[in-house]
Amino acid sequence: MKRIFVTGGAGYIGSHVVKALGEAGYEVLTYDNLSTGNKWSVLYGELIIADLSDEETLKKTIVKFKPDAIMHFAASIVVPESVRSPLKYYQNNTVNTLNLLKAAQEGGVKEFIFSSTAAVYGNAEKMPVGENAPMSPVNPYGSSKMMAEKILRDMHLADNDFNYVSLRYFNVAGADGGCRIGQAYKESTHLITRALKTAKGEFQKLQVFGTDYPTPDGTCIRDYIHVDDIADAHVLALEYLLDKGKSEVFNCGYGHGYSVREVIAAAKKVTGIDFKVEETGRRGGDPSILIADNTKIKQKLRWQPKYDDLEYIIKTAWTWENSYHGKYS
């Protein structure tokens, strides 16, 4: 049985990947400081509560567990916060990734899967954006992830036996179809989650940040992907690396997008609630459009999305929002 060391496995995306790994028969160890994760969301394997800045504990845990591969999800992910607090993002997303890679190197781990982001592209000139597009992030969140990707590239160049897959997510949403886990951040900034929390009455209104973007309806357009499809992509990436695959970068998205207004309309349809929406000015660091060219991951990993349906994505998130209340640990 192959052993997989997962950082951030108690968080939203990480927990869905831990679930997928466990269901696929892998032995999993989750390493998480629970700053945004929850104990109950780790459905398989052991949970070690510790921080990536604790290099001694990190190294000891990796040496003891002897993983065949590492999956790295632990990161700060809120774009507006990164604009306000850039040092937090470089510390957590870049420096802590460096700590993890040093521990991996000392522990002899040669296979690494990195949770990256479409934010590394910034305002890409061509849409859908392909993996060969230049990395030109417009916020510290994207920059901190870009720097981690460059470290991975340089590690591979220095040691061809070290291989990684960097998965650049677009907008991940939805919840486990079995309603066991889902997004449970206390202060979520994700559009779909905030729309549903507004529908529930947790927020008085949903704010739309910017209506003057160069898009058909003036609001930002994003490629929304169901979290279970993201999890499947990680399992395929792991199989690829364990089968002696070489370092690669893949986009994780559906190849088409929805505007903020279209998402709001779909959320109102699914919930049956006409919640209040307030239009306001732009936020810093938001690209106008982000849509994935997913040709490469479909061809190379034979990834086939199963849940490419905005209403299904919102329905699973809505079911989750109405079921997990009080689960925060």
LINQUI-V720677 format. One record per backbone hydrogen bond with DSSP energy under -0.5 kcal/mol. CO is the residue of the C=O (numbers start at 1). NH is the residue of the N-H. Records with the same first field share a line. If there is no record, write none. Layout:
CO->NH / NH
This chain:
2->27
3->68 / 69
4->6 / 29
5->7 / 71
6->9 / 31
7->73
8->11
10->38
11->15
12->16
13->17
14->18
15->19
16->20
17->21
18->22
19->23
20->24
21->26
22->25
26->28
27->4
28->46
29->6
30->32 / 48
31->8
32->50
38->41
39->42
41->43
46->30
47->49
48->32 / 50
51->54
53->55
54->58
55->59
56->60
57->61
58->62
59->63
60->64
61->65
62->66
69->5
70->113
71->7 / 73
72->115
77->79
78->82
79->83
80->84
81->85
85->88 / 89
86->90
87->91
88->92
89->93 / 94
90->94 / 95
91->96
94->98
95->99
96->100
97->101
98->102
99->103
100->104
101->105
102->106
103->107
104->109
105->108
108->110
110->163
111->70
112->114 / 165
113->72
114->116 / 167
116->169
117->120
118->121
119->122
120->136
122->124
129->293
130->133
134->136
136->123
139->143
140->144
141->145
142->146
143->147
144->148
145->149
146->150
147->151
148->152
149->153
150->154
151->155
152->156
153->157
154->158
155->159
159->162
161->163
163->112
164->248
165->114 / 167
166->168 / 250
167->116 / 169
168->252
169->118
170->172
171->225
173->227
176->179
181->176
185->188
190->194
191->195
192->196
193->197
194->198
195->199
196->200
197->201 / 202 / 203
198->201
205->207
206->278
207->209
208->210 / 280
213->215
215->218
218->213
220->260
221->290
222->224 / 258
223->171
225->173
226->229 / 230
227->231
228->232
229->233
230->234
231->235
232->236
233->237
234->238
235->239
236->240
237->241
238->242
239->243
240->245
241->244
248->166
250->168
251->253
252->170
258->222
259->263
260->264
261->265
262->266
263->267
264->268
265->269
266->270
267->271
268->272
273->275
276->206
278->208
280->210
283->286
285->287
288->221
290->223
291->129
292->294
294->298
295->299
296->300
297->301 / 303
307->309
309->313
310->314
311->315
312->316
313->317
314->318
315->319
316->320
317->321
318->322
320->323 / 324
324->327
